[in-house]
Amino acid sequence: MQYALPFLLLILFVSACAPHTVRAPVGERGHRPLHTPASHRVSQGETLYSVAFLYGFEVSQLAEWNRLKPPYTIYKGQELRLRPVPKTHRPPPHIAASAPKPRSQPPPPPQASASRPKPPVIAPSRPKTKHRAAPAAAAPTTTAHVMPPSGRLSWAWPATGPLLSRFNARHEGRKGIDIGGRNGQPIRAAAAGKVVYSGSGLSGYGRLIIIKHNKEFLSAYAHNRKLIASEGQWVGKGQEIALMGNSGTDRVRLHFEI
């Protein structure tokens, strides 16, 4: 069953001095650019998550349209469809009539031998010595990271500072919130998850980090001065992932989306 749930944005209506863990209402992130092209040519450093984030699609949609399977590896110069594959009517395959198989004749009965077979000579068996099986070596214990299932998450503030702009569903450029601060200020993960993008390949976002928390939620942290968390890394809630900056914007800020 395909997961067809939209990206969701966090609507924060509390002051920037709120405690670290906050329960806040969320809104749908279903607003795509006004003119979405039919395809996208992959640039260096892009992932399927970053392309889906750029155009407002779900990763599962792009994967289905481009016949990609986990871990959704894409390559520089690859052309990705941004629209569903048109359904074409295919006639049922022609089934050729097969010729009837000839009936097989039963095998002839075995001929009786004139002389009776001699009984087999059975040699006395030697007593078997019992050997104790060597104990199996214990497998090394490893801590596996498992993506939590869908459900409500406990969010934390990614940074402290004044709230510069709020989420506005009817404004294309207001898909998240902007938090002010000082250059080099720590940016922290709003919830535990896996970093699925860490780079500067998306125009208008500067140095960007995207974290996947479960099958429903992604969070994005844009305009960073320095990226600390790397792609594929698992991070905990409140862990430092970047430093605040002004890459791709006119002032020091954190653009934050969920």
C-alpha positions in Angstrom: 0.0 0.0 0.0 1.5 3.3 -1.1 1.8 6.0 1.5 0.2 9.0 -0.1 0.3 11.4 2.8 1.3 15.0 2.2 4.2 16.8 3.7 3.1 18.7 6.8 4.2 22.1 8.1 4.5 23.1 11.7 2.4 26.2 12.6 4.1 27.9 15.5 2.0 30.5 17.3 4.0 30.7 20.5 6.9 33.1 21.4 10.5 32.2 20.6 11.2 31.9 24.4 8.9 28.9 24.6 10.2 25.7 26.2 12.2 23.2 24.2 9.3 20.7 23.8 6.2 22.1 22.2 2.9 20.6 21.0 1.8 22.7 18.1 -0.9 22.4 15.4 0.2 21.4 11.9 -0.9 22.3 8.5 -0.8 20.7 5.0 2.1 21.4 2.8 0.4 20.8 -0.5 1.2 24.1 -2.2 3.4 23.5 -5.2 5.0 26.1 -7.5 2.5 27.8 -9.9 4.2 26.3 -13.0 5.5 22.9 -12.3 7.6 21.5 -15.2 7.0 18.1 -16.6 10.4 16.9 -15.6 13.5 17.8 -13.5 17.1 17.2 -14.4 19.1 16.0 -11.4 22.0 18.2 -10.3 25.1 17.3 -8.3 24.2 16.5 -4.7 20.4 16.3 -5.1 18.4 13.4 -3.6 14.8 12.3 -4.3 13.8 13.9 -1.0 15.2 17.3 -2.0 13.5 17.2 -5.4 10.2 16.2 -3.8 10.6 19.0 -1.2 11.4 21.6 -3.9 8.2 20.9 -5.9 5.9 20.0 -3.0 5.4 16.4 -4.0 5.7 13.3 -1.8 8.7 11.0 -2.2 6.4 8.0 -2.7 4.8 9.8 -5.7 8.1 10.6 -7.4 9.3 7.1 -6.8 6.2 5.6 -8.3 6.3 7.9 -11.4 10.0 7.1 -12.0 9.9 3.4 -11.0 12.4 3.9 -8.2 12.8 1.6 -5.2 14.4 2.2 -1.8 16.9 3.6 -1.2 15.8 5.9 -4.1 19.2 6.4 -5.6 19.3 9.1 -8.4 22.2 10.4 -10.5 23.5 13.7 -11.8 21.9 14.4 -15.2 19.0 12.0 -14.7 15.6 13.1 -15.9 12.9 12.7 -13.3 9.2 12.8 -14.2 7.1 15.3 -12.2 3.8 13.9 -13.5 2.1 10.5 -13.3 2.8 8.1 -16.1 -0.3 8.1 -18.5 -2.2 4.9 -18.5 -2.4 3.2 -21.9 -4.9 0.5 -22.9 -3.1 -2.7 -23.5 -5.0 -5.6 -25.3 -4.9 -9.0 -23.6 -2.0 -11.1 -24.8 -2.8 -13.6 -27.6 -2.7 -17.1 -26.4 -1.8 -19.6 -29.2 -3.7 -22.9 -29.3 -1.3 -25.6 -28.3 -1.4 -29.0 -30.1 -2.7 -31.9 -28.1 -0.1 -33.9 -26.4 0.3 -37.5 -27.5 -0.8 -40.1 -25.0 2.1 -41.8 -23.4 2.1 -45.6 -23.5 2.4 -47.4 -20.2 5.9 -49.0 -19.7 6.2 -52.7 -20.3 6.0 -55.0 -17.3 9.4 -56.1 -16.0 10.5 -59.6 -17.1 10.9 -62.2 -14.5 14.5 -63.4 -14.0 15.2 -67.1 -14.3 17.4 -67.1 -11.2 16.4 -65.6 -7.9 18.5 -62.7 -6.7 20.9 -63.4 -3.9 20.1 -61.7 -0.6 22.4 -58.7 0.2 25.2 -59.3 2.6 24.9 -56.9 5.6 28.1 -56.1 7.4 28.0 -55.6 11.1 27.9 -52.0 11.9 30.5 -50.4 14.3 29.2 -48.6 17.3 29.2 -44.8 16.7 31.0 -42.6 19.1 29.0 -39.6 20.3 30.7 -36.2 19.7 29.5 -33.1 21.5 28.7 -30.3 19.2 30.9 -27.2 19.7 28.9 -24.2 21.0 28.0 -21.7 18.4 29.8 -18.3 18.6 27.6 -15.6 19.9 26.7 -13.0 17.2 27.9 -9.5 17.9 25.2 -7.2 19.2 24.5 -4.1 17.1 22.2 -1.2 17.6 20.0 -0.9 14.6 18.2 2.4 13.8 14.6 1.8 13.0 12.4 4.5 11.4 9.4 4.9 13.8 5.9 4.3 12.3 3.5 7.0 11.5 2.0 8.9 14.4 2.3 12.0 16.5 5.8 13.3 17.3 7.1 15.4 20.1 8.7 18.5 18.6 11.4 20.8 20.0 12.4 24.3 18.9 15.3 24.1 16.4 16.7 27.5 17.6 16.0 30.3 20.0 15.3 33.8 18.7 12.6 36.2 17.5 10.0 34.9 15.1 10.5 36.9 11.9 7.7 35.4 9.8 4.9 32.9 10.3 3.4 30.1 8.1 0.9 31.3 5.5 -0.8 28.6 3.4 -2.0 31.1 0.8 1.5 32.6 0.2 3.9 30.6 -1.9 7.0 32.0 -0.2 5.7 31.4 3.4 5.8 27.6 3.6 7.4 27.7 7.0 8.6 30.0 9.7 11.7 32.2 10.0 13.6 32.5 13.3 16.2 35.2 13.8 19.4 34.8 15.7 23.1 35.4 15.6 25.6 34.1 13.0 27.0 30.7 14.1 24.2 30.0 16.5 23.5 26.2 17.0 20.6 24.7 15.0 19.2 21.6 16.6 17.0 18.7 15.2 13.4 19.3 16.1 12.9 15.5 16.5 14.9 12.3 16.1 15.3 10.9 12.5 17.6 10.3 9.6 19.3 13.1 7.5 18.1 12.5 3.9 19.6 15.7 2.5 22.6 17.9 3.4 23.8 20.3 0.8 23.2 23.6 -1.1 21.7 22.3 -4.3 18.2 23.8 -3.9 17.9 27.4 -5.1 16.6 29.8 -2.5 17.4 27.6 0.5 21.1 28.1 0.9 22.8 25.4 2.9 19.9 23.0 3.7 19.3 20.0 5.9 16.3 17.7 5.6 15.5 15.1 8.2 13.0 12.2 7.8 11.3 11.4 11.1 8.8 8.7 10.0 6.6 7.9 7.0 4.7 11.1 7.4 7.0 13.9 8.6 10.1 15.6 7.2 11.7 18.7 8.7 13.8 21.2 6.8 16.4 23.7 8.1 17.6 26.3 5.6 20.1 29.3 5.2 22.7 27.7 7.5 26.2 29.0 7.7 27.7 25.5 8.2 26.2 22.0 7.9 27.3 19.6 10.7 25.1 16.6 10.2 25.9 14.6 7.0 23.5 12.8 4.7 22.6 9.3 5.9 23.3 10.2 9.6 20.9 9.4 12.4 20.3 12.3 14.8 18.6 12.6 18.0 16.0 15.2 19.1 17.9 18.4 20.2 21.2 17.3 18.6 23.2 20.1 16.9 23.0 19.7 13.1 24.1 23.1 11.7 25.1 26.6 12.5 22.8 29.5 11.7 23.8 31.8 8.9 22.5 33.8 5.9 23.3 31.5 2.9 20.7 32.1 0.2 19.0 35.0 2.0 19.5 38.7 3.0 20.0 38.3 6.8 20.9 35.8 9.4 17.9 33.5 10.0 16.7 29.9 10.1 14.0 29.0 7.7 12.2 26.0 9.3 9.6 23.8 7.7 7.9 20.5 8.7 
